[in-house]
Amino acid sequence: MSAVTPRERVIARALPPRAKTVAGNTLGALADLCVVGLLGLSMWLIVSAAEQPPILHLTFAIVGVRALAIGRAALRYTHRLNTHDAALAQLAPLRAETFTALVPRVPGALPTSRRGELLAAFVDDVDQLQDEPLRVRGPLVTSAIVVALSLIAVALISPVAALVLFVSLAVSGALAIWLAARSAGSYDRELSAARARLSDALLERFTRTDALAAFGALGQARATIADAEAQLSRVQLGRAGSAGRTGAILACGAGAATLVTLLLVAPSALNAPLMAAVTVLPTAVFEIFAQVPAAFAAARAVRASADRVAGLTEGELPAELPVELAEGAVLEAPAAGAAGTGAVAPLADTTIELIDVAVRHPGASRPAVAGVNLTLRPGETLIVTGESGAGKSTLALALEGFLNYEGSYLIGGVEARSIPTHTLRATVGLCEQTPHLFDTDLRQNLKFARDTATDDELWAVLERVGLADWARPRGGLDAWTGERGALVSGGQGQRIALARVLLADFPVVLLDEPTAGVDGPLADKLLRDLMEAVPADRSVLLITHAEVPAELRAERLALAT
């Protein structure tokens, strides 16, 4: 048995449950059978009525036409409702699983640093995967069923007409698929690049507006967006043109099948109503069969998107990046009550020991930091200093479980690499050097740390970090922070980040360069406020290259560059 490829693993995440797939395919086949049956029976009825038989001879056909017409509309609606509901319901777990697969690769294991390319892969390419059940597998299955049953029905009336229809389907179908593959293949390859370029241009324009305006480059940014839009339009028009040519080939095939049937099927072999039915049926069958070339075209686009997503999420992790462990992966890691992040409990014993620890980034030839030895007990504060490039932030990433380490990193006597990832990150909370603030209000930015927090609890934590007086005149908890915190200062952003750490109630707090965006006396005041806000029973590891106020009594560890 061949191994499952990365592309197949990505596509499998987009497939709805089997029961929903079977139900959708059944409804689709019934709806398409109604289309074929309606056209054939209608033609039989029209010709039969022209012969003016007794009305009772036509009653069954009249009722059948009405039933097929109603059934076509009702079944088509139910089919679309069922299949799209199943695909959209699968989209949420698909995005969640893709994001989960991306997380271990940050930082350092993604093959691109272009934000637009990553955004296009995570949004456009993941959305494109929905076409696998909707426009690839479903249409292929229903078309195969309906075409096969139609050929059998025509063969029962006239074997010659069935043979003509089969040959026409085979020849025109093969030609349409070949033409679509030849003309649309290059467009499918260009589509992702065009989307990524447009995303890059839009992100550049809207996230760097101030800088572009200051240097008079707004016009150039608009021109770049226009060029990217033109390129994307050209690719999409090319794909649409390919689809149009494919449709033209199938239309010619349907016409040829009808004409050849008229020439080869002797009128004397069939009565007039049956002759009319087999003559017109190729039109309906080709209408259903037209889904097949379109499905092959959609399959190419889906597989191209799946390859791009797999390139970001399915590659082998570098040795420097840890493999995330699920909860329960180790039994000897004791847990406390329901504190920490969400429902995951932190470790009971939070004594941290580093013994000759070294950390390197993916692909680096030498460690960014090496030979680190320290002990941090509950309630203690340790200050890690060093010049820029000494590896302070790299050490913080390792302590948080984002990078592997050499040596020994113990929490409560348990090796950190054997502790479930969520437990580790519920125990050690990182307040980043540049905290990410979402483009929403202050309330929601805080509740990302604990979504059950009440407004009273949010105000209490704002008081502790010294932000309550700042927030009240700006709308309180409804104050907007802006894109990436554009409406708050660097110091205020650090206080918001610390408020989130306090809400999450981490036993161990890592403060990574908290005064990086603040100068002079304001930096000292910010640092004092941050340190005072942390409860006395919490461990604090302060990482900084700046001078620390003398009154902050703590052990110090200097890292060499």
TORSEZA-189045 format. One record per residue (C-alpha): z, x, y; residue in one letter. Coordinates in steps of 0.001 Angstrom, whole numbers, padded with zeros to 6 digits, always signed. Layout:
! residues N
ZXYA/...
//
This chain:
! residues 561
+000000+000000+000000M/-001002+001442+003353S/+001660+001991+005968A/+001896-000390+008913V/+000244+001142+011970T/+001843+001156+015438P/-000822-001296+016623R/+000016-003704+013793E/+003729-003511+014607R/+003020-004422+018223V/+000721-007323+017285I/+003238-008614+014717A/+005765-009099+017534R/+003357-011500+019258A/+002830-013793+016247L/+004727-017114+016172P/+006591-018172+013008P/+004351-018962+010024R/+005266-022674+009976A/+004101-023140+013579K/+000931-021159+012872T/+000029-023308+009867V/+000692-026515+011805A/-001474-025323+014702G/-004360-024286+012436N/-004228-027615+010590T/-004376-029593+013825L/-007205-027395+015120G/-009260-027846+011955A/-008784-031628+012044L/-009800-031771+015730A/-012961-029734+015062D/-013829-031847+012017L/-013635-034874+014273C/-016188-033238+016587V/-018670-032661+013752V/-018038-036028+012144G/-018338-037892+015448L/-021762-036446+016265L/-023154-036946+012773G/-021792-040471+012346L/-022872-041487+015862S/-026432-040409+015186M/-026436-042219+011843W/-025131-045357+013571L/-027738-045262+016362I/-030665-044906+013966V/-029245-047456+011549S/-028755-049955+014360A/-032421-049489+015367A/-033367-050845+011932E/-031427-054052+012789Q/-029451-054478+009569P/-026724-057141+009260P/-023816-056232+011526I/-021459-056024+008570L/-023454-052997+007326H/-022519-051149+010529L/-018876-052181+010852T/-017508-049192+008947F/-019541-046750+011050A/-018518-048456+014297I/-014838-048223+013401V/-015336-044647+012223G/-016936-043580+015508V/-014032-045056+017469R/-011476-043438+015160A/-013162-040018+015374L/-013466-040232+019172A/-009777-041076+019562I/-008798-038568+016899G/-010769-035774+018561R/-008938-036232+021879A/-005500-036828+020366A/-005726-033993+017832L/-007142-031559+020408R/-004294-032328+022804Y/-001689-032018+020043T/-003288-028806+018799H/-003255-027184+022245R/+000286-028366+022876L/+001475-026990+019549N/-000281-023623+019660T/+000444-022860+023312H/+004056-023909+022943D/+004407-021569+019958A/+002716-018659+021771A/+004723-019112+024988L/+007960-019473+023016A/+007142-016131+021377Q/+006474-014483+024753L/+010162-014184+025687A/+011201-012294+022521P/+007960-010297+022721L/+008829-009055+026209R/+012457-008457+025211A/+011464-006432+022133E/+008932-004430+024151T/+011529-003666+026813F/+014063-002727+024122T/+011514-000328+022643A/+010922+001212+026094L/+014620+001784+026888V/+015231+004740+024511P/+012211+006510+026008R/+013779+006640+029454V/+014084+009250+030755P/+011407+011661+029664G/+009467+010212+026726A/+006872+008018+028431L/+003344+009479+028414P/+002675+008404+032014T/+004578+008472+035270S/+002292+006006+037046R/+004296+002908+037884R/+001149+000786+038054G/+000100+001802+034552E/+003549+001041+033170L/+003617-002295+034993L/+000148-003214+033719A/+001166-002350+030158A/+004438-004260+030321F/+003018-007336+032069V/-000746-007645+031570D/-001077-005988+028171D/+001966-007757+026728V/+000620-011085+028005D/-002775-010214+026479Q/-001118-010051+023055L/-000693-013844+023172Q/-004439-014084+022568D/-003937-012889+018987E/-002612-016265+017735P/-004397-018380+020384L/-007901-016898+020605R/-008269-014665+017558V/-006535-015820+014388R/-006396-019530+015124G/-010100-019970+016021P/-011239-017782+013111L/-009242-019810+010594V/-010210-023234+011953T/-013882-022255+012353S/-014048-020966+008781A/-012575-024210+007444I/-014749-026516+009524V/-018027-024600+009007V/-017462-024414+005250A/-016706-028134+004958L/-019682-028971+007189S/-022047-026916+005034L/-020762-028698+001942I/-021266-032102+003575A/-024824-031224+004673V/-025612-029839+001213A/-024639-033153-000349L/-027235-034831+001866I/-029927-032145+001804S/-029608-028683+000174P/-032570-027462+002212V/-030899-028470+005508A/-027685-026766+004398A/-029573-023531+003612L/-031303-023612+007000V/-027983-024139+008738L/-026317-021320+006793F/-029108-018820+007545V/-029136-019781+011229S/-025368-019327+011455L/-025503-015950+009721A/-028389-014518+011762V/-027393-015796+015211S/-023692-015119+014558G/-024349-011519+013546A/-026597-010980+016557L/-024061-012553+018948A/-021182-010472+017581I/-023268-007271+017747W/-024366-007948+021311L/-020840-008810+022395A/-019458-005635+020803A/-022123-003480+022447R/-022024-004949+025946S/-018374-005959+026275A/-016748-002994+024541G/-016935-000731+027580S/-015604-003487+029822Y/-012593-003971+027559D/-011812-000262+027798R/-012100-000340+031578E/-009993-003463+032044L/-006565-001841+031655S/-007484+001065+033916A/-008717-001356+036580A/-005527-003417+036358R/-003372-000288+036540A/-005252+000984+039587R/-004798-002332+041394L/-001083-002422+040488S/-000659+001133+041782D/-002387+000269+045042A/-000312-002881+045565L/+002959-001113+044752L/+002063+001696+047149E/+001296-000803+049913R/+004370-003008+049562F/+007038-000460+048617T/+006072+002176+051191R/+005093+000035+054132T/+007336+001882+056602D/+005968+005311+055700A/+002367+004102+055717L/+002847+002486+059123A/+004503+005618+060529A/+001527+007776+059515F/-001097+005178+060454G/-002247+004807+056847A/-002015+001029+056465L/-005774+000650+056874G/-006411+003239+054182Q/-003959+001452+051866A/-005773-001847+052419R/-009091-000161+051669A/-007677+001238+048432T/-006531-002250+047410I/-009952-003676+048224A/-011698-000989+046150D/-009354-001645+043225A/-009980-005400+043477E/-013740-004811+043542A/-013544-002635+040439Q/-011458-005232+038579L/-013877-007992+039640S/-016833-005949+038387R/-015200-005483+034988V/-014296-009162+034709Q/-017781-010266+035766L/-019267-007924+033177G/-017121-009453+030464R/-018077-012957+031623A/-021771-012024+031552G/-021383-010750+028008S/-019793-014050+026986A/-022662-015933+028618G/-025292-013950+026717R/-023441-014575+023478T/-023379-018298+024196G/-027116-018261+024889A/-027834-016664+021509I/-025782-019306+019708L/-027470-022101+021643A/-030861-020738+020576C/-029587-020536+017001G/-028533-024181+017077A/-031927-025219+018464G/-033774-023171+015854A/-031727-024728+013046A/-032574-028212+014277T/-036282-027421+014647L/-036601-025756+011227V/-034703-028637+009596T/-037210-031091+011077L/-040090-028999+009751L/-038760-028328+006249L/-036889-031473+005298V/-039462-034048+004275A/-038803-037441+005880P/-039697-039038+002548S/-036730-037272+000879A/-034167-038925+003138L/-033881-042249+004880N/-034098-042242+008652A/-030329-042426+009440P/-029471-039505+007125L/-032436-037505+008423M/-031169-037996+011975A/-027652-036962+010978A/-028633-033654+009299V/-030961-032882+012204T/-028265-033204+014849V/-025342-031716+012887L/-026286-028047+013620P/-025476-028667+017292T/-021893-029671+016464A/-021432-026942+013848V/-022662-024254+016239F/-020280-025575+018890E/-017402-024891+016503I/-018899-021605+015287F/-019131-020362+018891A/-015397-019615+018644Q/-016106-016798+016166V/-017916-014312+018490P/-015404-015195+021214A/-012582-014450+018771A/-014082-011036+017953F/-014342-010271+021669A/-010735-011388+022213A/-009655-009303+019208A/-011059-006156+020825R/-009140-006863+024023A/-005946-007611+022085V/-006222-004435+020046R/-006906-002352+023134A/-003791-003828+024772S/-001782-003326+021587A/-002840+000330+021474D/-001688+000858+025049R/+001654-000856+024408V/+002063+001101+021164A/+001385+004320+023061G/+004432+003556+025221L/+006774+002046+022648T/+005844+003157+019129E/+005496+006918+019425G/+008003+009181+017720E/+011009+009841+019926L/+011462+013460+021039P/+014453+015185+019489A/+016115+015248+022911E/+016324+011439+023028L/+018923+009648+020891P/+018096+006906+018425V/+020067+003844+019475E/+022647+002712+016918L/+023391-000963+016331A/+026858-002433+016431E/+028766-001789+013216G/+026906+001444+012555A/+030198+003322+012296V/+033509+001837+011146L/+035831+004558+012304E/+035131+003818+015990A/+038150+001696+016974P/+037610-001063+019519A/+039877-002720+022027A/+039816-006284+023410G/+036895-008072+025015A/+036489-005805+028036A/+033466-003769+029048G/+029928-005092+029252T/+029407-008613+027992G/+030842-009325+024545A/+030807-005664+023462V/+034270-004129+023392A/+034888-000528+024519P/+036721+002028+022407L/+040506+001910+022394A/+041004+005676+022713D/+038857+006950+025578T/+039854+010620+025601T/+036672+012619+026153I/+036236+016165+024842E/+033171+018326+025322L/+033006+021483+023223I/+030219+023945+024024D/+027857+021102+024987V/+024235+021821+025945A/+021662+019249+027092V/+017918+019569+027575R/+015200+017227+028786H/+012297+016241+026491P/+009766+019054+026288G/+011954+021552+028158A/+011994+025094+026807S/+015632+025682+027671R/+018712+023515+028257P/+019287+022093+031725A/+023005+022652+031207V/+024805+024656+028522A/+028243+025831+027479G/+030154+022861+028926V/+033779+022523+027802N/+036122+019907+029219L/+038779+017359+028361T/+039231+014077+030228L/+042176+011888+029263R/+042808+008254+030295P/+043937+008052+033930G/+042760+011578+034792E/+040123+012618+037313T/+037819+015575+036764L/+035437+016893+039413I/+032252+018595+038190V/+030608+020691+040886T/+027564+022893+041097G/+024460+023558+043137E/+021350+021402+042864S/+019622+022154+039575G/+022856+023078+037780A/+022427+020137+035387G/+025147+017815+036680K/+023087+014629+036497S/+021653+015746+033161T/+025184+016010+031828L/+025893+012464+033076A/+022839+011143+031204L/+024104+012741+028001A/+027591+011297+028458L/+026019+007845+028913E/+023908+008231+025768G/+020481+008584+027358F/+019942+012184+026200L/+020930+014000+023035N/+023287+016950+023187Y/+024067+020080+021255E/+027656+021001+020503G/+030361+018354+020226S/+030971+015302+022432Y/+034022+013395+021205L/+035405+010057+022414I/+038778+009327+020893G/+038049+011958+018254G/+034768+010299+017197V/+031453+012110+017658E/+029525+010197+020334A/+026209+010316+018461R/+027787+008252+015657S/+029142+005542+017990I/+027023+002385+018386P/+025037+002632+021609T/+026354-000591+023161H/+029941+000444+022397T/+029386+003840+024018L/+027907+002234+027144R/+030698-000349+027258A/+033163+002554+027313T/+031471+004937+029753V/+030061+003412+032951G/+027627+005379+035100L/+027458+004883+038869C/+024101+006498+039572E/+023177+008780+042426Q/+020544+006243+043542T/+021756+002862+042252P/+019153+000192+041732H/+019638-002946+043808L/+017519-005973+043001F/+015647-007968+045623D/+018120-010836+045569T/+021453-011769+047113D/+024704-009832+046888L/+026193-012347+044453R/+023491-011865+041844Q/+023470-008089+042271N/+027164-008092+041391L/+026915-010622+038579K/+024514-008391+036688F/+027693-006516+035716A/+029528-009653+034550R/+027664-012941+034761D/+030828-014998+034222T/+032527-013638+037355A/+033632-016276+039847T/+033107-016020+043610D/+036820-015276+044039D/+036514-012343+041628E/+033451-011090+043471L/+035256-011206+046818W/+038223-009388+045260A/+036054-006525+044050V/+034273-006348+047420L/+037673-005960+049073E/+038515-003107+046720R/+035347-001169+047520V/+035567-001871+051257G/+032554-004172+051582L/+034169-007536+052302A/+034237-007086+056090D/+030611-005929+056015W/+029461-008870+053898A/+031155-011769+055739R/+029096-011716+058967P/+025875-011247+056974R/+026148-014395+054903G/+028836-013339+052472G/+027758-013394+048846L/+024432-014883+049945D/+023557-011749+051937A/+020172-010387+050852W/+019965-006744+049739T/+016168-006368+049918G/+013698-004597+047661E/+015541-001667+046040R/+018356-002174+048557G/+016150-001788+051634A/+018542-003912+053739L/+021663-001868+052977V/+022583+001721+053757S/+023043+004451+051168G/+026813+004243+051401G/+026815+000459+051093Q/+024560+000740+048064G/+027060+003120+046440Q/+029891+000685+047124R/+027888-002171+045554I/+027202+000012+042532A/+030898+000853+042187L/+031758-002842+042528A/+029515-003507+039539R/+031248-000757+037564V/+034641-002267+038397L/+033486-005754+037417L/+032295-004427+034063A/+035760-002865+033631D/+034670+000434+032097F/+037563+002614+030838P/+035639+005748+031881V/+033750+005906+035193V/+031071+008509+035972L/+030326+008896+039672L/+027069+010843+039999D/+026652+012268+043526E/+028088+009166+045246P/+027761+010724+048725T/+024202+012031+048326A/+022828+009663+050997G/+025750+010016+053431V/+026603+012935+055725D/+029699+014451+057316G/+032915+012501+057862P/+031312+009324+056556L/+030798+011048+053215A/+034472+011990+052973D/+035554+008443+053880K/+033162+006941+051337L/+034432+009276+048622L/+038077+008477+049415R/+037343+004739+049356D/+035464+004969+046077L/+038198+006984+044388M/+040941+004669+045660E/+039052+001609+044409A/+039083+002836+040797V/+042212+001613+038957P/+044772+004324+038225A/+044527+003893+034460D/+040794+004639+034429R/+039305+008060+033749S/+036982+009323+036469V/+034370+012058+036187L/+033118+012843+039691L/+029846+014785+039804I/+029035+016260+043203T/+027598+019279+044954H/+029390+018468+048211A/+032829+019584+049345E/+035550+017265+048113V/+038429+016350+050452P/+041435+018526+049669A/+043769+015545+049215E/+041781+014443+046155L/+043843+016347+043654R/+041938+016779+040423A/+040818+019342+037922E/+037551+021010+038786R/+034737+022279+036586L/+031919+024311+038125A/+028503+024374+036464L/+026334+027435+036940A/+022601+027122+037665T/
//
